[in-house]
């Protein structure tokens, strides 16, 4: 298998984080890591787009030769190959709960924070036309969502339950990426701060960063 990976970009980092939590070695192990340089436009070459279907990363070429994109889809495929430790749910109820929190983390925090960085950090102007209002609106949306996630993490050690799952990775990587635009928690978000300290202490925290 080959994983087309763009270091520091948040969506490829999700897969590297997931692999680290799973203990899947991507350097000399079963998955070859192929770097993709966004700033050099390597994701837009005809060869890459023909393989991946879209000019984006991550992309995973499977043993059958087919290539899939979308970070969560790639993680689901890897979960089927490496089922332990479980990151997507052991039964119908738990699977639904993890899916719910993964979607909430992505829609309410990770995606708005990514857009705040993409449209707000000067270095990323080389990749797209930036719109300051997009950055501001999405940052404000993510800031409002922090109170919701803070309440949840006052009830539960991890976002979707009693152990770390993909939902935690999606929220953590989105928030960590937003440090590029100096996104910070408010003092009242102590539950998120506790959770962040725990997740940053894990070896997976630096995978793909």
NORMOHU-V138958 format. One record per backbone hydrogen bond with DSSP energy under -0.5 kcal/mol. CO is the residue of the C=O (numbers start at 1). NH is the residue of the N-H. Records with the same first field share a line. If there is no record, write none. Layout:
BEGIN
CO = NH / NH
END
This chain:
BEGIN
1 = 32
2 = 4 / 61
3 = 5 / 34
4 = 58 / 59
5 = 7 / 36
6 = 9
9 = 13
10 = 14
11 = 15
12 = 16
13 = 17
14 = 18
15 = 19
16 = 20
17 = 21
18 = 22
19 = 23 / 24
23 = 25
24 = 26
25 = 31
26 = 33
30 = 32
32 = 3 / 34
33 = 35
34 = 5
36 = 38
37 = 42
38 = 41
41 = 44
42 = 45
45 = 49
46 = 50
47 = 51
48 = 52
49 = 53
54 = 56
58 = 70
59 = 4 / 61
60 = 62 / 68
61 = 2
62 = 65
66 = 62
68 = 60
70 = 74
71 = 75
72 = 76
73 = 77
74 = 78
75 = 79
76 = 80
77 = 81
78 = 82
87 = 166
91 = 95
92 = 96
93 = 97
94 = 98
95 = 99
96 = 100
97 = 101
98 = 102
99 = 103
100 = 104
101 = 105
102 = 106
103 = 107
104 = 108
105 = 109 / 110
106 = 111
109 = 113
110 = 114
111 = 115
112 = 116
113 = 117
114 = 118
115 = 119
117 = 120 / 121
120 = 122
121 = 124
122 = 125
123 = 126
124 = 127 / 128
128 = 130
131 = 134 / 135
132 = 136
133 = 137
134 = 138
135 = 139
136 = 140
137 = 141
138 = 142
139 = 143
140 = 144
141 = 145
142 = 146
143 = 147
144 = 147 / 148
145 = 149
146 = 150
147 = 151
148 = 152
149 = 153
150 = 154
151 = 154 / 155
152 = 155 / 156
161 = 158
165 = 168 / 169
166 = 170
167 = 171
168 = 172
169 = 173
170 = 174
171 = 175
172 = 176
173 = 177
174 = 178
176 = 179
177 = 180
178 = 181 / 183
179 = 182
186 = 189
188 = 190
189 = 193
190 = 194
191 = 195
192 = 196
193 = 197
194 = 198
195 = 199
196 = 200
197 = 201
199 = 202
202 = 205
203 = 206
204 = 207
206 = 209
208 = 8
END
